[in-house]
């Protein structure tokens, strides 16, 4: 039986930090103030190609509960969706990097007091090389779009994101304070949203 490994909040590769508004088509394209990235590893070799893991992702598989929790922080689900037009979920250089993508699953989360908003996105790509390219693109001229329903006060200029390549999948977890909320610690919200990446571990055992 293959061993599972925990996905932690500690970055392996820091791609970008303290950069947030890039322009696309003359409009502001929000991106996180802090972005951390991880390429795939040999641990995910059994799912390095979609051909070896052909079953599509489902909302029930990826988002089995109505909330995510880390420490004393719980964020409640505010909606999920499945997209087949992967390019519609990204902007900039990431649009080219999603070539061969067959689906995107996306979910929004919020703290009960409304002070933190987050989203989790997973891309189903052809292989691990494609997943690595997409993760690299997120730190070099492109990023995911905000999910429909994201609060107007989502403060990208203070937001954190984690991008990971996990075999032929790429994931992004992105959290931010909402409005002028001060002294918001994003550590536990980020870990809570990013914990959804662990679901992919189950595909290693199929």
Backbone torsions as a table, in degrees:
resi	resn	phi	psi	omega
1	UNK	NA	138.2	-178.4
2	UNK	-75.6	146.8	178.4
3	UNK	-83.3	144.0	173.9
4	UNK	-90.4	151.7	173.6
5	UNK	-124.9	147.3	-179.4
6	UNK	-81.1	139.5	172.3
7	UNK	-88.9	121.0	-177.0
8	UNK	-107.2	172.2	179.7
9	UNK	-86.3	0.0	-178.3
10	UNK	-84.1	123.2	-175.7
11	UNK	-74.5	144.9	170.5
12	UNK	-87.8	-37.4	-179.9
13	UNK	-134.2	127.9	175.5
14	UNK	-97.6	112.3	-176.8
15	UNK	-87.2	-41.8	-175.5
16	UNK	-152.0	147.7	175.6
17	UNK	-148.2	148.2	178.0
18	UNK	55.2	45.3	174.1
19	UNK	-139.5	131.7	-171.7
20	UNK	-137.3	-42.8	-177.0
21	UNK	-109.5	115.9	173.6
22	UNK	-112.6	158.0	-176.9
23	UNK	-103.2	141.8	174.7
24	UNK	-145.3	127.2	-179.8
25	UNK	54.1	33.3	176.6
26	UNK	77.3	6.6	-179.0
27	UNK	-120.0	152.9	176.1
28	UNK	-67.1	130.9	177.0
29	UNK	-115.1	100.0	-175.4
30	UNK	-61.8	140.8	173.1
31	UNK	-142.1	165.4	-174.0
32	UNK	-72.6	152.3	173.2
33	UNK	-68.1	-35.4	179.0
34	UNK	-128.8	121.8	178.8
35	UNK	-123.7	126.9	176.5
36	UNK	-118.4	144.6	-172.6
37	UNK	-137.5	148.1	176.4
38	UNK	-134.6	128.7	172.5
39	UNK	-76.2	167.6	178.0
40	UNK	-70.3	165.7	-179.1
41	UNK	-130.3	173.5	179.8
42	UNK	-62.9	-21.7	178.0
43	UNK	-56.3	-31.4	-176.6
44	UNK	-96.4	16.0	-179.9
45	UNK	-54.5	-36.6	179.6
46	UNK	-63.2	-20.7	177.9
47	UNK	-121.9	34.8	-179.4
48	UNK	-71.9	-17.6	179.2
49	UNK	-134.8	143.8	178.5
50	UNK	-62.2	-29.9	179.9
51	UNK	-59.1	-29.4	179.1
52	UNK	-90.4	-5.9	-176.3
53	UNK	-145.0	63.4	-166.8
54	UNK	-78.6	-16.8	-175.4
55	UNK	-68.1	126.2	-178.4
56	UNK	-62.5	154.0	173.3
57	UNK	-71.1	153.1	174.5
58	UNK	-127.9	156.8	176.8
59	UNK	-60.4	-41.5	-179.4
60	UNK	-62.1	-36.0	179.1
61	UNK	-70.5	-47.8	-173.0
62	UNK	-78.6	-32.6	-174.5
63	UNK	-128.4	68.6	-172.1
64	UNK	-73.3	-16.6	-178.2
65	UNK	-122.4	165.0	-179.7
66	UNK	-88.7	10.5	-179.2
67	UNK	-158.2	166.0	171.9
68	UNK	-131.2	146.1	-172.9
69	UNK	-136.6	143.8	170.3
70	UNK	-149.3	128.8	-177.1
71	UNK	59.8	-128.5	179.1
72	UNK	-96.0	7.4	-175.5
73	UNK	-102.3	128.2	173.5
74	UNK	-123.6	128.9	175.0
75	UNK	-109.4	135.6	-176.5
76	UNK	-95.5	142.6	178.5
77	UNK	-67.2	138.2	177.4
78	UNK	-121.7	17.2	176.6
79	UNK	135.5	148.1	177.6
80	UNK	-132.4	160.1	177.3
81	UNK	-156.4	157.5	175.5
82	UNK	-121.2	130.5	-179.7
83	UNK	-118.7	143.6	172.4
84	UNK	-104.5	-16.6	175.0
85	UNK	-93.2	88.6	-174.2
86	UNK	-62.1	-33.7	-178.0
87	UNK	-63.8	-24.6	-179.4
88	UNK	-71.6	-13.1	-178.1
89	UNK	-95.5	-2.1	-176.0
90	UNK	-135.5	172.8	174.9
91	UNK	-142.2	165.5	176.3
92	UNK	67.8	-143.6	-176.2
93	UNK	-61.8	-20.1	179.4
94	UNK	-68.3	-22.0	178.8
95	UNK	-62.2	-41.5	176.9
96	UNK	-71.0	-33.0	-175.3
97	UNK	-73.7	-12.6	178.6
98	UNK	-92.5	8.7	175.9
99	UNK	-55.1	130.9	-178.9
100	UNK	89.1	-5.1	176.9
101	UNK	-71.8	137.6	-177.9
102	UNK	-106.2	-22.0	-179.9
103	UNK	-161.6	154.2	173.4
104	UNK	-130.4	132.1	171.2
105	UNK	-111.7	136.9	-174.3
106	UNK	-139.1	141.5	178.7
107	UNK	-140.0	145.6	176.8
108	UNK	-111.0	147.9	179.7
109	UNK	-137.4	155.9	177.7
110	UNK	-149.7	148.9	174.6
111	UNK	-73.7	152.7	-178.8
112	UNK	-56.6	-30.4	-179.8
113	UNK	-87.7	-0.7	177.4
114	UNK	75.5	7.9	-176.4
115	UNK	-84.6	-15.8	179.8
116	UNK	-131.1	136.1	175.5
117	UNK	-126.2	146.3	179.3
118	UNK	-149.3	164.3	174.1
119	UNK	-143.8	152.4	176.0
120	UNK	-125.6	134.3	-178.7
121	UNK	-132.2	136.7	175.6
122	UNK	-130.6	135.6	-178.3
123	UNK	-111.6	134.7	177.9
124	UNK	-100.1	102.9	-174.0
125	UNK	-106.7	174.5	-174.5
126	UNK	-70.1	-40.5	-177.1
127	UNK	-159.6	177.9	-176.3
128	UNK	-66.5	-31.4	177.2
129	UNK	-63.8	-39.9	177.5
130	UNK	-66.3	-39.2	178.3
131	UNK	-63.8	-42.7	177.1
132	UNK	-62.4	-39.7	179.1
133	UNK	-64.0	-40.3	-179.7
134	UNK	-66.9	-43.3	178.0
135	UNK	-61.0	-40.8	177.4
136	UNK	-63.7	-38.8	179.9
137	UNK	-63.9	-31.4	179.0
138	UNK	-63.4	-23.8	177.7
139	UNK	-102.2	7.2	-173.8
140	UNK	-145.2	66.6	172.5
141	UNK	97.9	9.7	178.1
142	UNK	-158.2	168.1	177.2
143	UNK	-167.0	178.1	176.4
144	UNK	-77.2	152.9	174.0
145	UNK	-82.5	155.8	174.1
146	UNK	-68.1	138.4	179.7
147	UNK	-67.7	146.6	174.3
148	UNK	-54.3	136.2	-178.9
149	UNK	94.4	-4.9	175.9
150	UNK	-59.2	134.1	-178.6
151	UNK	-58.1	144.0	179.5
152	UNK	-60.6	-27.2	-178.6
153	UNK	-86.8	7.0	178.0
154	UNK	-55.2	113.5	-171.5
155	UNK	-94.0	86.1	-179.0
156	UNK	-60.4	-28.1	-177.3
157	UNK	-68.1	-11.5	176.0
158	UNK	-124.5	15.7	-173.5
159	UNK	-88.0	160.9	176.3
160	UNK	-121.6	146.8	175.5
161	UNK	-143.3	152.8	175.9
162	UNK	-129.2	126.4	176.6
163	UNK	-115.9	134.9	-178.1
164	UNK	-135.3	143.2	166.8
165	UNK	-102.9	125.4	-177.9
166	UNK	-128.0	89.9	-172.5
167	UNK	63.7	-129.0	-179.0
168	UNK	-89.8	11.7	176.3
169	UNK	-106.8	152.3	170.7
170	UNK	-128.7	136.1	-179.2
171	UNK	-124.2	152.5	173.4
172	UNK	-135.8	127.8	169.3
173	UNK	-114.8	134.3	-171.0
174	UNK	-142.5	121.9	-179.3
175	UNK	-130.4	151.5	-178.1
176	UNK	-154.3	155.2	168.8
177	UNK	-69.2	156.9	178.2
178	UNK	-110.8	129.2	179.9
179	UNK	68.1	-144.5	-177.1
180	UNK	-93.4	21.9	179.8
181	UNK	-54.6	130.7	-178.6
182	UNK	-110.1	159.7	176.9
183	UNK	54.2	40.8	176.2
184	UNK	-94.1	117.5	177.8
185	UNK	-87.5	117.0	-176.9
186	UNK	-89.4	1.0	-175.1
187	UNK	-57.6	-57.4	-177.5
188	UNK	-69.9	-39.6	174.2
189	UNK	-58.3	-39.7	179.2
190	UNK	-64.5	-45.0	179.4
191	UNK	-63.6	-39.1	-179.3
192	UNK	-62.2	-49.3	-179.0
193	UNK	-67.1	-41.8	-178.0
194	UNK	-68.3	-19.8	-179.9
195	UNK	-62.2	-17.9	176.8
196	UNK	-63.4	-21.8	176.5
197	UNK	-60.6	-26.3	-177.6
198	UNK	-64.7	-21.9	-179.8
199	UNK	-57.6	-34.5	-178.0
200	UNK	-63.4	-23.7	178.1
201	UNK	-56.8	-32.7	-177.9
202	UNK	-64.2	-27.2	-179.7
203	UNK	-70.2	-19.4	177.8
204	UNK	-70.1	-20.7	-174.2
205	UNK	-99.7	3.0	-179.4
206	UNK	-78.1	NA	NA
